[in-house]
Amino acid sequence: MMAGPKVQDNLFDIVQRFRLHKIVMAADIAKIYRQVWVIAEDRSLQRILLRKTPDQPITTYDLNTITYGTTSAPFLATRCLQQLIEDEAFNYPDGEEWILRW
């Protein structure tokens, strides 16, 4: 799987920005990979085949969300956040400017 292009700043640059302000905020998006849904047409590409014993029939599962641990997962999650910012820029123009600047 391809990793995708880099879509966020270097960690050093992010840490340096913390020094510019008296008060900073940080957030951790809990379970981000489970919050980003894969479109229905692509879910079969994440199919899991499972059976507990060799004599049982194979059960199939199509994953609906980004799979944690895959090479592309960090890019997909970050890119979805960027798209959300672009999609909501009309409703929150000040928020878009602030988020993209910092």
C-alpha positions, 0 to 999 in steps of 0.5 A: 500500500502506498503511504500517500503524500505528506499532509501535515507539518513536521513534528519539530514545526508543531512543537516550535509553534507551542512556544509562540503563545502563553496558552495552547490547546492540544487534542487527541481525536479518539479512535480516529481510524474508526470514525472515518468510513470507507465508501461502500464500493471500496469496502470489499478491498478490506475483506477479512476471511475468517474461520475458527477451525479448518472444517468450518465454512469461511465467514467473510467480513467487509470492514467499514472504516479505515484499518489501523496499522495499514500504511495508508491509514495516517494519510487517509485520516489526516486528509479526511480532516483537511477535507472537512475543513474545506467543506465547512469553510463557508459555514465557519470562515474564521475557523478555517483560517485559524486551523490552517494557519496553526 
